[in-house]
Amino acid sequence: MRAPPPSAYARPRQILFGLSGYFAPGEIVGILGPSGAGKSTFLSVLCGRLKKGVGGLIDINGEPAPARMKKIVGYVMQQEYFFGNLTVEETLMYTARLRLGKKTSFAEKKARVEEVINSMKLNKCRGTRVGSAFCRGLSGGELKRLNIANELLLHPSLFLLDEPTSGLDASISAALLDMLKQLTRANRCTTVCTIHQPNSNVFMRFDRVIFLKDGHIVYQGKPSDVCAYFSSLNFHCPEGWNIADYALHVISASDDENFRRRSLTSTTAAGGDPITGSTHGEQRHSTKKCRILCRCPVAIKCAGMVR
C-alpha cells in the first residue's frame, strides 16, 4: 500500500509491505506494534474503507471480497462519536432505525437492540445519557461497550476494532476481551483488533497475535509461542517481564540496539545454544511456521458468506 503524496512534489510513501495471513471463524486475533507500524491502516484496508493505492487480494471463503464489504464488516473506531444528550437505549435504537433497513420491522429492530444491550451488559446504564465534555454521562468502559454494541446491531461476520481497550484499566480490559471472545464464539464471526501494550492477562486471551513493524509482519502465531520464537532469534525475555512488552521493546529498538542485546544474551541463554539461544525443536518449528504464514496468499475466512 502507498499513501498519496501531500503535494505534487512529494513522493508517495509505502505504509504496508506485503502483509499475508488468514483469519478463521470463531477466533479473536490481536494486532500489535509500535506507533506508526500500520495497525490502523491495516484495519482500514481490511474493511474496505481505504481503497486508493492498495494492492493485493482479500479472499472470503475462497472467493474475492465482495464490492460491498460494509454488509458483512463491523468497524469500531478508536474514538467514539455519539450524541451526548441521548441515552444508551436511544442511541442504539437510532442506529438500528438508520442501518438495519426498511425490510426489518420496528419490532425486530427493538428486539435486536434488547439482544445487544443484554450481550454487552448495558442493562444498568440503558437509561443513562451518553454524556459529553459539558455533561457527565457514561464511564469509559461503558462508552467502549456502547461503541461495540453499535456495530453488533448489524450481525457482522468480520468484526474489526481499533484499540478497544485504550484508556481502560487492566481489569476492565480483560473483562472486555472476555466479552468479545464470548460473542465471537457464539456468533461464529471473526474478530480482529489492534491493541496497544496489553498486560499478560489480556495478551494471552487472544487466539492468535500479529506483530507489525514499519508495515512488515514480524510474528504471526499463538501468543503462547511468542517467547519461544523470540528466544530462537536470541532475544530472551527477562524473568518477570510481560512477554508482550518485551516483544514490543525489541521491535521498537533500532538494529544496533538489538545487535548489542543479542550479543550480551548469546552467552547467557540458560540451557540454550550460545549462538541461537534455541533449546527445543518446537522453537525452530515456530520460526518456520511464521515464515510459511507470511508467504501464504491473503485470505479472510468468515462465516458471513455461507450462513
N, C-alpha and C positions, 0 to 999 in steps of 0.2 A: 504494500500500500504506500502511496506517495501523497503527502499533504500538498495542497495547492500553494503556490508561492504568494507571499503577502504583497508583492509588487511585480511589475513586468520584468524587473532586472534581477530578481532573486531566483535561485534555483529551487526546484521542488525538493522537499526533504522526505525521505522514506522513513516511515514510522514502524511498520511491521514487516518482518522478513520471513516469508515462507512458513507461517505457522500451520502445522498439521496436527491432527489428532481426531478424537471422536468423543461424543457424549452419549451415554446409553440411557434408556428409560429407567426411571426409578432411582437414579443416583444423583447425588449432590456434589458438585465439583467446585473447588476453590481456586481462584487465580490470584497469585501473589507476586509481588515485585516491588522494587523501589519506585519512588515518584518519577513519572516520566517514562516508565517502562513500556507503556502502551496498553495497560489493562482496560481502561475505559474505552479506548479506541477499538480494542478487540471486541468488546461487547457491542459497540455501535455497528461494527461490521456484521456481526452475527445476527443482529435483529433487523438488519436491512435499512437502518437509518442513514448509514454512510455508504454511498454507492460510487461517488465520483473518485476516480483514482485508485479503485480497488480491483485487484486481480485475483484469480484463483477460483476454486469451486467450493460450494457448500451443498452437500447432498443430504437429503432427509429420507430415511428408509430406502437408500439406494437410488433415489431419483433426485434430479436437480431441484434446488429450493424453489418453491412457487413464487410467482411475481408478487403476490400479496402476502408477505410474511407476517404482517400485523395480525392476521386472523388466528395464527397459532402461537404467536410470541407475546409474552408479557414482559415489559421492561420497566423496572423500578429504578428511577434515578436517585442519585445520592441526596439531592436537595428536594424537599417536599414543597409542593405548590398547591395550597388549598385556600378556600375562603374561610377566614378566621371566625366569622360570625355564624357559620353552620355547625351543627352538631355532627358527631361521628355517623349516626344513622342517616342524617340528611345528606351528608357528603357522599356516602355510598349509594344512596338512592338516586342522587343527582347523577352520579357516574353511570349507574345501571340504566337510567332512562335515556342517557345520551349514547351509550356504547353498545347496549345489548340488541338494539334494532327494533323495528316495528313488529316483526314476526313474534317477538317474545311478549306475552301478555303482561299487564301490570302485576297480576297475582304471581306470575312466575318470577318477575323481577324482584318483587317483595320477598319471595321465598329464597331467592338466591342471596339477597342481602342478609337475611337472617342466618343462612348457612355460613356465609363468610364471617359474620360477626362472631358466631359460635366457634368456628375453627381458629380464628385469630385471637380468641379470648378478649373480646372488646365489649362484653356484656356490661361490665361495671361502669364503663365510660361512654356508653352508647348515646346518652343524653347530654354529654359534656361538649361544650364548644371546642372547636379545634384550637382557637386562640391565635394571637399574633404578637408582634412586638409591643403593642399597646394594650393587649388584653390577655390575661393569663388563661391558659387552656390545658391542653394535654401535656403529659410529661414526654420526655424524649423517647422512651421506649414505646409508649402508646402511639406517638406520632409515626414511628418507624413501622409499627404493626398496621396502622391505618394506611400507610403508603403501600404496603404489601397487599393488604386486603383490597385496595382499589384496583389492582391488576388481577387478583384472583377471581374477581367477578366474571372475567371472560373465559375461565377454564383454560388457561394457556397450556399448550403441550411443551413449549420451551420457555422456561422462566429465567430471566436474566435480572440480576440485582447488582447495582453498583455500590459497593461498600455499605451493606445494610447495617453493619454493627458500628459504623463510625459515630463517635460521641457517646457510646454506651459503655457501662462498666462491664467487668468480666462476667458477673453472674447473669445479667440481663442479656449479654451477647450469647452466652451458652444456651440460655432458655430460648432465645430467638432462633438459633441454629437447630435446636431440637424440634422446634415447631415447624421450621422449614423442611427438615428431614422427614418428619411425620407426614406432612402434606405431600411431599414428593413421593413417598412410598404409597400413600393412599390413592393418589390421583394418577400414578404411573407416568408422571411428567418428568422432564429433565430440568434440573436446577443448576445454574451456573452463576456464581457470584464472585466479584472481586472483594478482597479483604486486605486490610492494612494492619500489619503487625498483630496477629492473633496470639492469644496465650495458648499454652499447650493443650488446655482443656477444649478450647474451641477448635484448634487446628486438627486434633485427632477425630473430630466429628465428621470431617469430610470423607467421602468415599475415595476421591482422588484429588490431587492438587497439581497445579501447573505453576511453575516459577518462570517469570519473564525478566529479561534484562535487555534494555535497548531494543525492544521489538523482537528478540530471539527467545526461543524456548530453551531454558536451562535444565529443567527437570519436568518430567511428566510421569506420574505414577501414584502409588499409595502413600499417604502421609507416614505410615509406619516404616517405609523403606527409605525415607529421606536421609536419615542418619547413616545408614549403610552405604547409600550412594555417594554422599559427600566424603565418607571415610575411604571409599575406594579411590577417590581422587586426592587422597592425603589431606583432607580437611576434616579434622577430628573435633567434634563438638565437645567443649569442656564440660566437665561434670557440674551439674546444677544449672546449666543453660537450657533455655527453651530452644528446641531444635529449629523451630520456625524463625526465631530471632537470629539464631546463628547462621542459618542459610541465607537470610536476607542480608546479614552483616557481610558474609562472604561475597554475595552477588553485588552488593553496593560498593565494595572495595575496588581499588584500582588493580591493574595487573601486577604492578610492582609490589603492592602490599600483600597480595595473595601469594606471590612468589616467595616473599620473606616468611610468610606464615607457614607455607608448606615446607620450607627449608628448616624451620625451627621444629616442626612437628614430625618430620620424616624420621628422626632418630629416637623419638619418644613415644611412638604409637605403641600402646600396650598390647603385647602379643601379636603385633602386626608386622607385615613386611616393611623394612626400613625405607623402601622406595615408594611403594604404592599405598601402604597402610591397610591393605586388604587382608582379612583373616579368614574369610569364608567364601566358598564358591557362589553363595547366594548374592553376595555383594557384587561380584563380577557380572552375575546374571542381571542384576538391577541396572547396571550401566548399559549392558547390551540391549535390554528391553527398552530403555529410554531412547536409544538411537533408532530402534526399529519404529517406535511410535512416531518419532519426529519425521520419519520418511514417508509414512503412510499417507494416502490422499485424505483430504479434509472430508469428514463425514459427521453429521449430527444425526444420531438415532433418537427419534422421539416418537411417542405413541400417537400423536395427534393425527397423523395422516392415515392411520389404519383403523381407528376405532369408530 
